[in-house]
Amino acid sequence: MFKQYWTSLQSADREVVSLPDGILVHMTSSDRSVVSDIQKYSAEKASLMRSIANKTFSGKLCTVCQERTRSVQGASFRVANGDDGAYTIITSGAPDTVEQLHKIAAAEGA
């Protein structure tokens, strides 16, 4: 999935903000075709994370993706589209998962 949107994701602006119970990822672009790809990617990623959490995913993940999905196990993914991109809110009530989400935000400079 990531490879399909690689060019658009590279050109998009990305901001990650820590929330008390998770993170907010805001991806934007002034290019309408990139905005469309951002919105599709965000929705597909949230759907993928839900299917992994529900144990209905039957595909294969690379080692990095496996580690990342395990680290945010039990998190809730919500996506909202905006005129210039998409917002993904990832939250959890589990302290260990929130800690992992905050590490992701810190790595992004939040």
Residue pairs with C-beta under 8 A, 6 or more apart in sequence:
1 41
1 44
1 45
1 48
2 9
2 41
4 41
5 37
5 38
5 40
5 41
8 29
8 33
8 34
8 37
8 38
8 41
9 27
9 37
9 38
9 41
11 29
11 31
11 34
12 27
12 28
12 29
12 34
12 38
12 85
13 27
13 28
13 29
13 85
14 25
14 26
14 27
14 28
14 108
15 25
15 26
15 27
15 28
15 108
15 110
16 23
16 24
16 25
16 26
16 104
16 105
16 108
16 109
16 110
17 23
17 24
17 26
17 105
17 110
18 101
18 102
18 105
18 106
18 110
19 89
19 91
21 91
21 92
21 93
21 98
22 75
22 76
22 89
22 90
22 91
22 92
22 98
22 101
23 89
23 90
23 101
23 102
23 104
23 105
23 110
24 87
24 88
24 89
24 90
25 87
25 88
25 89
25 90
26 85
26 86
26 87
26 88
27 38
27 42
27 85
27 86
27 88
28 35
28 38
28 82
28 84
28 85
29 35
29 38
29 84
29 85
30 84
35 83
35 84
35 85
38 85
38 86
39 81
39 85
39 86
41 86
42 79
42 81
42 86
42 88
43 79
43 86
45 77
45 88
46 77
46 78
46 79
46 88
48 57
49 69
49 72
49 75
49 77
50 77
51 57
52 61
52 69
53 73
53 74
53 75
61 69
71 97
71 100
72 90
72 92
72 97
72 100
72 101
73 97
74 92
74 93
74 94
74 97
75 90
75 91
75 92
75 97
75 101
76 89
76 90
76 91
76 92
77 88
77 89
77 90
78 88
78 89
78 90
78 91
79 86
79 87
79 88
79 89
80 86
80 87
80 89
81 87
90 101
91 98
91 101
92 98
92 101
